Amino acid sequence: MDYYDLFIQELVKYSPKFIGSALLLGLGWVIGKRITHYWNYRKSKQELDLEASKNFQSLYGEFFEIWKLWNYYSRDVGKENTK
């Protein structure tokens, strides 16, 4: 038996293990990429929600301040000007 026949026998013997390992590795890579993509999407969405919340809080605070100033003006200064 020469080396070529021995090589073919070993190749046939170990090829299912190699193919199975390669498929498992590829599947793990695909699943890992999907999980990473989903996690980054969720993280960016949470960051955008947080930024929108901060903007809303800032604008609401400004609105509330103007509202209170308007109440003060209309109650105290506005009555003097209307008489």
mmCIF file of the N, C-alpha and C atoms, coordinates in Angstrom:
data_MODEL
# 
_entry.id   MODEL 
# 
loop_
_atom_site.group_PDB 
_atom_site.id 
_atom_site.type_symbol 
_atom_site.label_atom_id 
_atom_site.label_alt_id 
_atom_site.label_comp_id 
_atom_site.label_asym_id 
_atom_site.label_entity_id 
_atom_site.label_seq_id 
_atom_site.pdbx_PDB_ins_code 
_atom_site.Cartn_x 
_atom_site.Cartn_y 
_atom_site.Cartn_z 
_atom_site.occupancy 
_atom_site.B_iso_or_equiv 
_atom_site.pdbx_formal_charge 
_atom_site.auth_seq_id 
_atom_site.auth_comp_id 
_atom_site.auth_asym_id 
_atom_site.auth_atom_id 
_atom_site.pdbx_PDB_model_num 
ATOM 1   N N  . MET A 1 1  ? 0.854   -1.175  0.000  1.00 0.00 ? 1  MET A N  1 
ATOM 2   C CA . MET A 1 1  ? 0.000   0.000   0.000  1.00 0.00 ? 1  MET A CA 1 
ATOM 3   C C  . MET A 1 1  ? 0.903   1.242   0.000  1.00 0.00 ? 1  MET A C  1 
ATOM 4   N N  . ASP A 1 2  ? 0.626   2.115   -0.902 1.00 0.00 ? 2  ASP A N  1 
ATOM 5   C CA . ASP A 1 2  ? 1.479   3.297   -0.968 1.00 0.00 ? 2  ASP A CA 1 
ATOM 6   C C  . ASP A 1 2  ? 0.864   4.450   -0.178 1.00 0.00 ? 2  ASP A C  1 
ATOM 7   N N  . TYR A 1 3  ? 1.578   5.542   -0.138 1.00 0.00 ? 3  TYR A N  1 
ATOM 8   C CA . TYR A 1 3  ? 1.159   6.695   0.676  1.00 0.00 ? 3  TYR A CA 1 
ATOM 9   C C  . TYR A 1 3  ? -0.122  7.352   0.151  1.00 0.00 ? 3  TYR A C  1 
ATOM 10  N N  . TYR A 1 4  ? -0.328  7.304   -1.135 1.00 0.00 ? 4  TYR A N  1 
ATOM 11  C CA . TYR A 1 4  ? -1.533  7.889   -1.715 1.00 0.00 ? 4  TYR A CA 1 
ATOM 12  C C  . TYR A 1 4  ? -2.789  7.178   -1.217 1.00 0.00 ? 4  TYR A C  1 
ATOM 13  N N  . ASP A 1 5  ? -2.793  5.871   -1.219 1.00 0.00 ? 5  ASP A N  1 
ATOM 14  C CA . ASP A 1 5  ? -3.943  5.099   -0.739 1.00 0.00 ? 5  ASP A CA 1 
ATOM 15  C C  . ASP A 1 5  ? -4.163  5.329   0.759  1.00 0.00 ? 5  ASP A C  1 
ATOM 16  N N  . LEU A 1 6  ? -3.087  5.433   1.507  1.00 0.00 ? 6  LEU A N  1 
ATOM 17  C CA . LEU A 1 6  ? -3.190  5.696   2.938  1.00 0.00 ? 6  LEU A CA 1 
ATOM 18  C C  . LEU A 1 6  ? -3.772  7.095   3.194  1.00 0.00 ? 6  LEU A C  1 
ATOM 19  N N  . PHE A 1 7  ? -3.332  8.051   2.365  1.00 0.00 ? 7  PHE A N  1 
ATOM 20  C CA . PHE A 1 7  ? -3.847  9.418   2.482  1.00 0.00 ? 7  PHE A CA 1 
ATOM 21  C C  . PHE A 1 7  ? -5.347  9.461   2.191  1.00 0.00 ? 7  PHE A C  1 
ATOM 22  N N  . ILE A 1 8  ? -5.781  8.782   1.162  1.00 0.00 ? 8  ILE A N  1 
ATOM 23  C CA . ILE A 1 8  ? -7.210  8.743   0.801  1.00 0.00 ? 8  ILE A CA 1 
ATOM 24  C C  . ILE A 1 8  ? -8.017  8.080   1.907  1.00 0.00 ? 8  ILE A C  1 
ATOM 25  N N  . GLN A 1 9  ? -7.526  7.001   2.468  1.00 0.00 ? 9  GLN A N  1 
ATOM 26  C CA . GLN A 1 9  ? -8.239  6.332   3.559  1.00 0.00 ? 9  GLN A CA 1 
ATOM 27  C C  . GLN A 1 9  ? -8.387  7.250   4.774  1.00 0.00 ? 9  GLN A C  1 
ATOM 28  N N  . GLU A 1 10 ? -7.315  7.938   5.135  1.00 0.00 ? 10 GLU A N  1 
ATOM 29  C CA . GLU A 1 10 ? -7.382  8.856   6.279  1.00 0.00 ? 10 GLU A CA 1 
ATOM 30  C C  . GLU A 1 10 ? -8.295  10.045  5.978  1.00 0.00 ? 10 GLU A C  1 
ATOM 31  N N  . LEU A 1 11 ? -8.275  10.500  4.734  1.00 0.00 ? 11 LEU A N  1 
ATOM 32  C CA . LEU A 1 11 ? -9.139  11.614  4.335  1.00 0.00 ? 11 LEU A CA 1 
ATOM 33  C C  . LEU A 1 11 ? -10.605 11.217  4.442  1.00 0.00 ? 11 LEU A C  1 
ATOM 34  N N  . VAL A 1 12 ? -10.938 10.056  3.987  1.00 0.00 ? 12 VAL A N  1 
ATOM 35  C CA . VAL A 1 12 ? -12.312 9.561   4.079  1.00 0.00 ? 12 VAL A CA 1 
ATOM 36  C C  . VAL A 1 12 ? -12.693 9.329   5.534  1.00 0.00 ? 12 VAL A C  1 
ATOM 37  N N  . LYS A 1 13 ? -11.735 8.877   6.324  1.00 0.00 ? 13 LYS A N  1 
ATOM 38  C CA . LYS A 1 13 ? -12.001 8.586   7.723  1.00 0.00 ? 13 LYS A CA 1 
ATOM 39  C C  . LYS A 1 13 ? -12.288 9.853   8.529  1.00 0.00 ? 13 LYS A C  1 
ATOM 40  N N  . TYR A 1 14 ? -11.513 10.920  8.281  1.00 0.00 ? 14 TYR A N  1 
ATOM 41  C CA . TYR A 1 14 ? -11.638 12.128  9.106  1.00 0.00 ? 14 TYR A CA 1 
ATOM 42  C C  . TYR A 1 14 ? -12.438 13.261  8.465  1.00 0.00 ? 14 TYR A C  1 
ATOM 43  N N  . SER A 1 15 ? -12.860 13.109  7.237  1.00 0.00 ? 15 SER A N  1 
ATOM 44  C CA . SER A 1 15 ? -13.605 14.193  6.585  1.00 0.00 ? 15 SER A CA 1 
ATOM 45  C C  . SER A 1 15 ? -14.961 14.479  7.241  1.00 0.00 ? 15 SER A C  1 
ATOM 46  N N  . PRO A 1 16 ? -15.732 13.479  7.720  1.00 0.00 ? 16 PRO A N  1 
ATOM 47  C CA . PRO A 1 16 ? -16.988 13.839  8.397  1.00 0.00 ? 16 PRO A CA 1 
ATOM 48  C C  . PRO A 1 16 ? -16.756 14.662  9.662  1.00 0.00 ? 16 PRO A C  1 
ATOM 49  N N  . LYS A 1 17 ? -15.699 14.356  10.395 1.00 0.00 ? 17 LYS A N  1 
ATOM 50  C CA . LYS A 1 17 ? -15.395 15.134  11.595 1.00 0.00 ? 17 LYS A CA 1 
ATOM 51  C C  . LYS A 1 17 ? -15.015 16.564  11.214 1.00 0.00 ? 17 LYS A C  1 
ATOM 52  N N  . PHE A 1 18 ? -14.214 16.701  10.153 1.00 0.00 ? 18 PHE A N  1 
ATOM 53  C CA . PHE A 1 18 ? -13.802 18.028  9.708  1.00 0.00 ? 18 PHE A CA 1 
ATOM 54  C C  . PHE A 1 18 ? -14.999 18.841  9.211  1.00 0.00 ? 18 PHE A C  1 
ATOM 55  N N  . ILE A 1 19 ? -15.852 18.219  8.420  1.00 0.00 ? 19 ILE A N  1 
ATOM 56  C CA . ILE A 1 19 ? -17.027 18.925  7.892  1.00 0.00 ? 19 ILE A CA 1 
ATOM 57  C C  . ILE A 1 19 ? -17.970 19.299  9.030  1.00 0.00 ? 19 ILE A C  1 
ATOM 58  N N  . GLY A 1 20 ? -18.173 18.398  9.959  1.00 0.00 ? 20 GLY A N  1 
ATOM 59  C CA . GLY A 1 20 ? -19.029 18.700  11.111 1.00 0.00 ? 20 GLY A CA 1 
ATOM 60  C C  . GLY A 1 20 ? -18.476 19.840  11.940 1.00 0.00 ? 20 GLY A C  1 
ATOM 61  N N  . SER A 1 21 ? -17.179 19.833  12.169 1.00 0.00 ? 21 SER A N  1 
ATOM 62  C CA . SER A 1 21 ? -16.543 20.910  12.939 1.00 0.00 ? 21 SER A CA 1 
ATOM 63  C C  . SER A 1 21 ? -16.645 22.236  12.195 1.00 0.00 ? 21 SER A C  1 
ATOM 64  N N  . ALA A 1 22 ? -16.435 22.218  10.889 1.00 0.00 ? 22 ALA A N  1 
ATOM 65  C CA . ALA A 1 22 ? -16.520 23.437  10.089 1.00 0.00 ? 22 ALA A CA 1 
ATOM 66  C C  . ALA A 1 22 ? -17.946 23.993  10.095 1.00 0.00 ? 22 ALA A C  1 
ATOM 67  N N  . LEU A 1 23 ? -18.933 23.107  9.968  1.00 0.00 ? 23 LEU A N  1 
ATOM 68  C CA . LEU A 1 23 ? -20.328 23.561  10.007 1.00 0.00 ? 23 LEU A CA 1 
ATOM 69  C C  . LEU A 1 23 ? -20.683 24.137  11.375 1.00 0.00 ? 23 LEU A C  1 
ATOM 70  N N  . LEU A 1 24 ? -20.239 23.486  12.414 1.00 0.00 ? 24 LEU A N  1 
ATOM 71  C CA . LEU A 1 24 ? -20.505 23.974  13.765 1.00 0.00 ? 24 LEU A CA 1 
ATOM 72  C C  . LEU A 1 24 ? -19.835 25.326  14.003 1.00 0.00 ? 24 LEU A C  1 
ATOM 73  N N  . LEU A 1 25 ? -18.612 25.476  13.544 1.00 0.00 ? 25 LEU A N  1 
ATOM 74  C CA . LEU A 1 25 ? -17.908 26.736  13.663 1.00 0.00 ? 25 LEU A CA 1 
ATOM 75  C C  . LEU A 1 25 ? -18.616 27.842  12.876 1.00 0.00 ? 25 LEU A C  1 
ATOM 76  N N  . GLY A 1 26 ? -19.035 27.534  11.656 1.00 0.00 ? 26 GLY A N  1 
ATOM 77  C CA . GLY A 1 26 ? -19.764 28.509  10.838 1.00 0.00 ? 26 GLY A CA 1 
ATOM 78  C C  . GLY A 1 26 ? -21.090 28.894  11.468 1.00 0.00 ? 26 GLY A C  1 
ATOM 79  N N  . LEU A 1 27 ? -21.800 27.927  12.011 1.00 0.00 ? 27 LEU A N  1 
ATOM 80  C CA . LEU A 1 27 ? -23.071 28.202  12.669 1.00 0.00 ? 27 LEU A CA 1 
ATOM 81  C C  . LEU A 1 27 ? -22.872 29.076  13.898 1.00 0.00 ? 27 LEU A C  1 
ATOM 82  N N  . GLY A 1 28 ? -21.842 28.775  14.671 1.00 0.00 ? 28 GLY A N  1 
ATOM 83  C CA . GLY A 1 28 ? -21.538 29.605  15.837 1.00 0.00 ? 28 GLY A CA 1 
ATOM 84  C C  . GLY A 1 28 ? -21.189 31.026  15.444 1.00 0.00 ? 28 GLY A C  1 
ATOM 85  N N  . TRP A 1 29 ? -20.454 31.176  14.344 1.00 0.00 ? 29 TRP A N  1 
ATOM 86  C CA . TRP A 1 29 ? -20.090 32.512  13.856 1.00 0.00 ? 29 TRP A CA 1 
ATOM 87  C C  . TRP A 1 29 ? -21.326 33.293  13.430 1.00 0.00 ? 29 TRP A C  1 
ATOM 88  N N  . VAL A 1 30 ? -22.227 32.642  12.690 1.00 0.00 ? 30 VAL A N  1 
ATOM 89  C CA . VAL A 1 30 ? -23.445 33.310  12.224 1.00 0.00 ? 30 VAL A CA 1 
ATOM 90  C C  . VAL A 1 30 ? -24.318 33.708  13.412 1.00 0.00 ? 30 VAL A C  1 
ATOM 91  N N  . ILE A 1 31 ? -24.500 32.814  14.347 1.00 0.00 ? 31 ILE A N  1 
ATOM 92  C CA . ILE A 1 31 ? -25.323 33.124  15.527 1.00 0.00 ? 31 ILE A CA 1 
ATOM 93  C C  . ILE A 1 31 ? -24.680 34.232  16.343 1.00 0.00 ? 31 ILE A C  1 
ATOM 94  N N  . GLY A 1 32 ? -23.366 34.197  16.499 1.00 0.00 ? 32 GLY A N  1 
ATOM 95  C CA . GLY A 1 32 ? -22.666 35.249  17.234 1.00 0.00 ? 32 GLY A CA 1 
ATOM 96  C C  . GLY A 1 32 ? -22.812 36.605  16.569 1.00 0.00 ? 32 GLY A C  1 
ATOM 97  N N  . LYS A 1 33 ? -22.729 36.636  15.243 1.00 0.00 ? 33 LYS A N  1 
ATOM 98  C CA . LYS A 1 33 ? -22.904 37.896  14.514 1.00 0.00 ? 33 LYS A CA 1 
ATOM 99  C C  . LYS A 1 33 ? -24.329 38.432  14.687 1.00 0.00 ? 33 LYS A C  1 
ATOM 100 N N  . ARG A 1 34 ? -25.310 37.550  14.656 1.00 0.00 ? 34 ARG A N  1 
ATOM 101 C CA . ARG A 1 34 ? -26.704 37.982  14.820 1.00 0.00 ? 34 ARG A CA 1 
ATOM 102 C C  . ARG A 1 34 ? -26.938 38.543  16.216 1.00 0.00 ? 34 ARG A C  1 
ATOM 103 N N  . ILE A 1 35 ? -26.404 37.880  17.221 1.00 0.00 ? 35 ILE A N  1 
ATOM 104 C CA . ILE A 1 35 ? -26.567 38.356  18.600 1.00 0.00 ? 35 ILE A CA 1 
ATOM 105 C C  . ILE A 1 35 ? -25.878 39.700  18.775 1.00 0.00 ? 35 ILE A C  1 
ATOM 106 N N  . THR A 1 36 ? -24.679 39.849  18.222 1.00 0.00 ? 36 THR A N  1 
ATOM 107 C CA . THR A 1 36 ? -23.956 41.109  18.325 1.00 0.00 ? 36 THR A CA 1 
ATOM 108 C C  . THR A 1 36 ? -24.702 42.229  17.614 1.00 0.00 ? 36 THR A C  1 
ATOM 109 N N  . HIS A 1 37 ? -25.228 41.944  16.436 1.00 0.00 ? 37 HIS A N  1 
ATOM 110 C CA . HIS A 1 37 ? -25.989 42.953  15.690 1.00 0.00 ? 37 HIS A CA 1 
ATOM 111 C C  . HIS A 1 37 ? -27.238 43.370  16.465 1.00 0.00 ? 37 HIS A C  1 
ATOM 112 N N  . TYR A 1 38 ? -27.956 42.413  17.005 1.00 0.00 ? 38 TYR A N  1 
ATOM 113 C CA . TYR A 1 38 ? -29.174 42.724  17.764 1.00 0.00 ? 38 TYR A CA 1 
ATOM 114 C C  . TYR A 1 38 ? -28.833 43.537  19.012 1.00 0.00 ? 38 TYR A C  1 
ATOM 115 N N  . TRP A 1 39 ? -27.760 43.164  19.686 1.00 0.00 ? 39 TRP A N  1 
ATOM 116 C CA . TRP A 1 39 ? -27.363 43.883  20.904 1.00 0.00 ? 39 TRP A CA 1 
ATOM 117 C C  . TRP A 1 39 ? -26.987 45.325  20.573 1.00 0.00 ? 39 TRP A C  1 
ATOM 118 N N  . ASN A 1 40 ? -26.233 45.553  19.494 1.00 0.00 ? 40 ASN A N  1 
ATOM 119 C CA . ASN A 1 40 ? -25.856 46.908  19.092 1.00 0.00 ? 40 ASN A CA 1 
ATOM 120 C C  . ASN A 1 40 ? -27.075 47.718  18.669 1.00 0.00 ? 40 ASN A C  1 
ATOM 121 N N  . TYR A 1 41 ? -28.037 47.081  17.998 1.00 0.00 ? 41 TYR A N  1 
ATOM 122 C CA . TYR A 1 41 ? -29.268 47.765  17.603 1.00 0.00 ? 41 TYR A CA 1 
ATOM 123 C C  . TYR A 1 41 ? -30.049 48.201  18.843 1.00 0.00 ? 41 TYR A C  1 
ATOM 124 N N  . ARG A 1 42 ? -30.164 47.306  19.805 1.00 0.00 ? 42 ARG A N  1 
ATOM 125 C CA . ARG A 1 42 ? -30.880 47.633  21.044 1.00 0.00 ? 42 ARG A CA 1 
ATOM 126 C C  . ARG A 1 42 ? -30.194 48.746  21.821 1.00 0.00 ? 42 ARG A C  1 
ATOM 127 N N  . LYS A 1 43 ? -28.885 48.698  21.862 1.00 0.00 ? 43 LYS A N  1 
ATOM 128 C CA . LYS A 1 43 ? -28.098 49.703  22.569 1.00 0.00 ? 43 LYS A CA 1 
ATOM 129 C C  . LYS A 1 43 ? -28.254 51.080  21.911 1.00 0.00 ? 43 LYS A C  1 
ATOM 130 N N  . SER A 1 44 ? -28.201 51.137  20.590 1.00 0.00 ? 44 SER A N  1 
ATOM 131 C CA . SER A 1 44 ? -28.350 52.417  19.907 1.00 0.00 ? 44 SER A CA 1 
ATOM 132 C C  . SER A 1 44 ? -29.769 52.953  20.053 1.00 0.00 ? 44 SER A C  1 
ATOM 133 N N  . LYS A 1 45 ? -30.745 52.072  20.034 1.00 0.00 ? 45 LYS A N  1 
ATOM 134 C CA . LYS A 1 45 ? -32.127 52.502  20.234 1.00 0.00 ? 45 LYS A CA 1 
ATOM 135 C C  . LYS A 1 45 ? -32.314 53.063  21.640 1.00 0.00 ? 45 LYS A C  1 
ATOM 136 N N  . GLN A 1 46 ? -31.701 52.431  22.627 1.00 0.00 ? 46 GLN A N  1 
ATOM 137 C CA . GLN A 1 46 ? -31.789 52.915  24.002 1.00 0.00 ? 46 GLN A CA 1 
ATOM 138 C C  . GLN A 1 46 ? -31.101 54.276  24.144 1.00 0.00 ? 46 GLN A C  1 
ATOM 139 N N  . GLU A 1 47 ? -29.967 54.460  23.461 1.00 0.00 ? 47 GLU A N  1 
ATOM 140 C CA . GLU A 1 47 ? -29.282 55.745  23.503 1.00 0.00 ? 47 GLU A CA 1 
ATOM 141 C C  . GLU A 1 47 ? -30.133 56.845  22.865 1.00 0.00 ? 47 GLU A C  1 
ATOM 142 N N  . LEU A 1 48 ? -30.803 56.524  21.761 1.00 0.00 ? 48 LEU A N  1 
ATOM 143 C CA . LEU A 1 48 ? -31.680 57.508  21.120 1.00 0.00 ? 48 LEU A CA 1 
ATOM 144 C C  . LEU A 1 48 ? -32.873 57.851  22.010 1.00 0.00 ? 48 LEU A C  1 
ATOM 145 N N  . ASP A 1 49 ? -33.431 56.854  22.670 1.00 0.00 ? 49 ASP A N  1 
ATOM 146 C CA . ASP A 1 49 ? -34.538 57.102  23.596 1.00 0.00 ? 49 ASP A CA 1 
ATOM 147 C C  . ASP A 1 49 ? -34.098 57.984  24.756 1.00 0.00 ? 49 ASP A C  1 
ATOM 148 N N  . LEU A 1 50 ? -32.907 57.735  25.264 1.00 0.00 ? 50 LEU A N  1 
ATOM 149 C CA . LEU A 1 50 ? -32.380 58.538  26.362 1.00 0.00 ? 50 LEU A CA 1 
ATOM 150 C C  . LEU A 1 50 ? -32.158 59.979  25.920 1.00 0.00 ? 50 LEU A C  1 
ATOM 151 N N  . GLU A 1 51 ? -31.625 60.173  24.724 1.00 0.00 ? 51 GLU A N  1 
ATOM 152 C CA . GLU A 1 51 ? -31.404 61.522  24.202 1.00 0.00 ? 51 GLU A CA 1 
ATOM 153 C C  . GLU A 1 51 ? -32.737 62.244  23.989 1.00 0.00 ? 51 GLU A C  1 
ATOM 154 N N  . ALA A 1 52 ? -33.739 61.548  23.465 1.00 0.00 ? 52 ALA A N  1 
ATOM 155 C CA . ALA A 1 52 ? -35.053 62.152  23.280 1.00 0.00 ? 52 ALA A CA 1 
ATOM 156 C C  . ALA A 1 52 ? -35.671 62.524  24.622 1.00 0.00 ? 52 ALA A C  1 
ATOM 157 N N  . SER A 1 53 ? -35.485 61.678  25.611 1.00 0.00 ? 53 SER A N  1 
ATOM 158 C CA . SER A 1 53 ? -36.009 61.971  26.950 1.00 0.00 ? 53 SER A CA 1 
ATOM 159 C C  . SER A 1 53 ? -35.346 63.206  27.541 1.00 0.00 ? 53 SER A C  1 
ATOM 160 N N  . LYS A 1 54 ? -34.028 63.328  27.360 1.00 0.00 ? 54 LYS A N  1 
ATOM 161 C CA . LYS A 1 54 ? -33.327 64.512  27.857 1.00 0.00 ? 54 LYS A CA 1 
ATOM 162 C C  . LYS A 1 54 ? -33.811 65.774  27.155 1.00 0.00 ? 54 LYS A C  1 
ATOM 163 N N  . ASN A 1 55 ? -33.995 65.700  25.843 1.00 0.00 ? 55 ASN A N  1 
ATOM 164 C CA . ASN A 1 55 ? -34.499 66.857  25.099 1.00 0.00 ? 55 ASN A CA 1 
ATOM 165 C C  . ASN A 1 55 ? -35.901 67.239  25.559 1.00 0.00 ? 55 ASN A C  1 
ATOM 166 N N  . PHE A 1 56 ? -36.755 66.238  25.754 1.00 0.00 ? 56 PHE A N  1 
ATOM 167 C CA . PHE A 1 56 ? -38.110 66.515  26.213 1.00 0.00 ? 56 PHE A CA 1 
ATOM 168 C C  . PHE A 1 56 ? -38.102 67.167  27.587 1.00 0.00 ? 56 PHE A C  1 
ATOM 169 N N  . GLN A 1 57 ? -37.276 66.656  28.483 1.00 0.00 ? 57 GLN A N  1 
ATOM 170 C CA . GLN A 1 57 ? -37.196 67.209  29.831 1.00 0.00 ? 57 GLN A CA 1 
ATOM 171 C C  . GLN A 1 57 ? -36.701 68.655  29.791 1.00 0.00 ? 57 GLN A C  1 
ATOM 172 N N  . SER A 1 58 ? -35.733 68.938  28.948 1.00 0.00 ? 58 SER A N  1 
ATOM 173 C CA . SER A 1 58 ? -35.211 70.297  28.819 1.00 0.00 ? 58 SER A CA 1 
ATOM 174 C C  . SER A 1 58 ? -36.288 71.235  28.273 1.00 0.00 ? 58 SER A C  1 
ATOM 175 N N  . LEU A 1 59 ? -36.976 70.806  27.233 1.00 0.00 ? 59 LEU A N  1 
ATOM 176 C CA . LEU A 1 59 ? -38.020 71.645  26.637 1.00 0.00 ? 59 LEU A CA 1 
ATOM 177 C C  . LEU A 1 59 ? -39.200 71.822  27.588 1.00 0.00 ? 59 LEU A C  1 
ATOM 178 N N  . TYR A 1 60 ? -39.559 70.787  28.316 1.00 0.00 ? 60 TYR A N  1 
ATOM 179 C CA . TYR A 1 60 ? -40.653 70.907  29.263 1.00 0.00 ? 60 TYR A CA 1 
ATOM 180 C C  . TYR A 1 60 ? -40.285 71.865  30.386 1.00 0.00 ? 60 TYR A C  1 
ATOM 181 N N  . GLY A 1 61 ? -39.041 71.816  30.852 1.00 0.00 ? 61 GLY A N  1 
ATOM 182 C CA . GLY A 1 61 ? -38.591 72.748  31.884 1.00 0.00 ? 61 GLY A CA 1 
ATOM 183 C C  . GLY A 1 61 ? -38.637 74.184  31.391 1.00 0.00 ? 61 GLY A C  1 
ATOM 184 N N  . GLU A 1 62 ? -38.240 74.411  30.150 1.00 0.00 ? 62 GLU A N  1 
ATOM 185 C CA . GLU A 1 62 ? -38.298 75.752  29.567 1.00 0.00 ? 62 GLU A CA 1 
ATOM 186 C C  . GLU A 1 62 ? -39.746 76.215  29.432 1.00 0.00 ? 62 GLU A C  1 
ATOM 187 N N  . PHE A 1 63 ? -40.619 75.318  28.989 1.00 0.00 ? 63 PHE A N  1 
ATOM 188 C CA . PHE A 1 63 ? -42.034 75.653  28.870 1.00 0.00 ? 63 PHE A CA 1 
ATOM 189 C C  . PHE A 1 63 ? -42.626 76.009  30.233 1.00 0.00 ? 63 PHE A C  1 
ATOM 190 N N  . PHE A 1 64 ? -42.286 75.218  31.248 1.00 0.00 ? 64 PHE A N  1 
ATOM 191 C CA . PHE A 1 64 ? -42.814 75.460  32.582 1.00 0.00 ? 64 PHE A CA 1 
ATOM 192 C C  . PHE A 1 64 ? -42.327 76.803  33.117 1.00 0.00 ? 64 PHE A C  1 
ATOM 193 N N  . GLU A 1 65 ? -41.074 77.135  32.848 1.00 0.00 ? 65 GLU A N  1 
ATOM 194 C CA . GLU A 1 65 ? -40.529 78.414  33.284 1.00 0.00 ? 65 GLU A CA 1 
ATOM 195 C C  . GLU A 1 65 ? -41.247 79.580  32.607 1.00 0.00 ? 65 GLU A C  1 
ATOM 196 N N  . ILE A 1 66 ? -41.469 79.475  31.318 1.00 0.00 ? 66 ILE A N  1 
ATOM 197 C CA . ILE A 1 66 ? -42.185 80.536  30.593 1.00 0.00 ? 66 ILE A CA 1 
ATOM 198 C C  . ILE A 1 66 ? -43.623 80.628  31.070 1.00 0.00 ? 66 ILE A C  1 
ATOM 199 N N  . TRP A 1 67 ? -44.244 79.521  31.350 1.00 0.00 ? 67 TRP A N  1 
ATOM 200 C CA . TRP A 1 67 ? -45.618 79.509  31.831 1.00 0.00 ? 67 TRP A CA 1 
ATOM 201 C C  . TRP A 1 67 ? -45.723 80.246  33.169 1.00 0.00 ? 67 TRP A C  1 
ATOM 202 N N  . LYS A 1 68 ? -44.792 79.936  34.076 1.00 0.00 ? 68 LYS A N  1 
ATOM 203 C CA . LYS A 1 68 ? -44.820 80.616  35.388 1.00 0.00 ? 68 LYS A CA 1 
ATOM 204 C C  . LYS A 1 68 ? -44.526 82.109  35.242 1.00 0.00 ? 68 LYS A C  1 
ATOM 205 N N  . LEU A 1 69 ? -43.622 82.477  34.357 1.00 0.00 ? 69 LEU A N  1 
ATOM 206 C CA . LEU A 1 69 ? -43.358 83.903  34.118 1.00 0.00 ? 69 LEU A CA 1 
ATOM 207 C C  . LEU A 1 69 ? -44.591 84.591  33.535 1.00 0.00 ? 69 LEU A C  1 
ATOM 208 N N  . TRP A 1 70 ? -45.292 83.909  32.651 1.00 0.00 ? 70 TRP A N  1 
ATOM 209 C CA . TRP A 1 70 ? -46.497 84.489  32.069 1.00 0.00 ? 70 TRP A CA 1 
ATOM 210 C C  . TRP A 1 70 ? -47.583 84.666  33.141 1.00 0.00 ? 70 TRP A C  1 
ATOM 211 N N  . ASN A 1 71 ? -47.715 83.672  34.023 1.00 0.00 ? 71 ASN A N  1 
ATOM 212 C CA . ASN A 1 71 ? -48.684 83.811  35.108 1.00 0.00 ? 71 ASN A CA 1 
ATOM 213 C C  . ASN A 1 71 ? -48.341 84.998  35.999 1.00 0.00 ? 71 ASN A C  1 
ATOM 214 N N  . TYR A 1 72 ? -47.071 85.166  36.301 1.00 0.00 ? 72 TYR A N  1 
ATOM 215 C CA . TYR A 1 72 ? -46.635 86.301  37.111 1.00 0.00 ? 72 TYR A CA 1 
ATOM 216 C C  . TYR A 1 72 ? -46.932 87.610  36.384 1.00 0.00 ? 72 TYR A C  1 
ATOM 217 N N  . TYR A 1 73 ? -46.623 87.669  35.127 1.00 0.00 ? 73 TYR A N  1 
ATOM 218 C CA . TYR A 1 73 ? -46.848 88.884  34.343 1.00 0.00 ? 73 TYR A CA 1 
ATOM 219 C C  . TYR A 1 73 ? -48.335 89.213  34.259 1.00 0.00 ? 73 TYR A C  1 
ATOM 220 N N  . SER A 1 74 ? -49.137 88.229  33.924 1.00 0.00 ? 74 SER A N  1 
ATOM 221 C CA . SER A 1 74 ? -50.567 88.497  33.752 1.00 0.00 ? 74 SER A CA 1 
ATOM 222 C C  . SER A 1 74 ? -51.249 88.802  35.079 1.00 0.00 ? 74 SER A C  1 
ATOM 223 N N  . ARG A 1 75 ? -50.756 88.277  36.173 1.00 0.00 ? 75 ARG A N  1 
ATOM 224 C CA . ARG A 1 75 ? -51.361 88.516  37.471 1.00 0.00 ? 75 ARG A CA 1 
ATOM 225 C C  . ARG A 1 75 ? -50.951 89.891  38.022 1.00 0.00 ? 75 ARG A C  1 
ATOM 226 N N  . ASP A 1 76 ? -49.673 90.223  37.956 1.00 0.00 ? 76 ASP A N  1 
ATOM 227 C CA . ASP A 1 76 ? -49.194 91.454  38.589 1.00 0.00 ? 76 ASP A CA 1 
ATOM 228 C C  . ASP A 1 76 ? -49.060 92.613  37.611 1.00 0.00 ? 76 ASP A C  1 
ATOM 229 N N  . VAL A 1 77 ? -48.285 92.450  36.602 1.00 0.00 ? 77 VAL A N  1 
ATOM 230 C CA . VAL A 1 77 ? -47.985 93.553  35.698 1.00 0.00 ? 77 VAL A CA 1 
ATOM 231 C C  . VAL A 1 77 ? -49.108 93.752  34.683 1.00 0.00 ? 77 VAL A C  1 
ATOM 232 N N  . GLY A 1 78 ? -49.710 92.702  34.247 1.00 0.00 ? 78 GLY A N  1 
ATOM 233 C CA . GLY A 1 78 ? -50.736 92.801  33.211 1.00 0.00 ? 78 GLY A CA 1 
ATOM 234 C C  . GLY A 1 78 ? -51.962 93.567  33.691 1.00 0.00 ? 78 GLY A C  1 
ATOM 235 N N  . LYS A 1 79 ? -52.353 93.460  34.953 1.00 0.00 ? 79 LYS A N  1 
ATOM 236 C CA . LYS A 1 79 ? -53.538 94.148  35.453 1.00 0.00 ? 79 LYS A CA 1 
ATOM 237 C C  . LYS A 1 79 ? -53.316 95.650  35.512 1.00 0.00 ? 79 LYS A C  1 
ATOM 238 N N  . GLU A 1 80 ? -52.085 96.078  35.802 1.00 0.00 ? 80 GLU A N  1 
ATOM 239 C CA . GLU A 1 80 ? -51.804 97.504  35.849 1.00 0.00 ? 80 GLU A CA 1 
ATOM 240 C C  . GLU A 1 80 ? -51.864 98.114  34.459 1.00 0.00 ? 80 GLU A C  1 
ATOM 241 N N  . ASN A 1 81 ? -51.458 97.404  33.465 1.00 0.00 ? 81 ASN A N  1 
ATOM 242 C CA . ASN A 1 81 ? -51.460 97.939  32.106 1.00 0.00 ? 81 ASN A CA 1 
ATOM 243 C C  . ASN A 1 81 ? -52.834 97.938  31.482 1.00 0.00 ? 81 ASN A C  1 
ATOM 244 N N  . THR A 1 82 ? -53.724 97.111  31.953 1.00 0.00 ? 82 THR A N  1 
ATOM 245 C CA . THR A 1 82 ? -55.065 97.054  31.374 1.00 0.00 ? 82 THR A CA 1 
ATOM 246 C C  . THR A 1 82 ? -55.983 98.100  31.939 1.00 0.00 ? 82 THR A C  1 
ATOM 247 N N  . LYS A 1 83 ? -55.651 98.763  33.014 1.00 0.00 ? 83 LYS A N  1 
ATOM 248 C CA . LYS A 1 83 ? -56.533 99.751  33.636 1.00 0.00 ? 83 LYS A CA 1 
ATOM 249 C C  . LYS A 1 83 ? -56.431 101.091 32.994 1.00 0.00 ? 83 LYS A C  1 
# 
